[in-house]
């Protein structure tokens, strides 16, 4: 296992903070976009749920075909539990 210098640890922590901020910003934009599309009647929440479930199934099926990706799929399934829920913005 690699040991990091104090400066490297600080840099890693800063990168993680930046990623969290980017994730929050992207989630906020996505949530706003979904709300606008639903409010304007462009798409319903049910259609979004259906599409998300379909896309999630495609990703899991695709990952199953590769032994390296299969481990990622198993980790994803374990982390999400047996009945994965959709993100809060859906």
Secondary structure, DSSP 4 states (H G I P E B T S, - for coil): -PPPPHHHHHHHHHHHHHHHHHHHHHHHHHHHHHHHHHHTTSS-HHHHHHHHHHHHHHHHHHHHTSHHHHHHHHHHHHHH-SSPPPPTT-
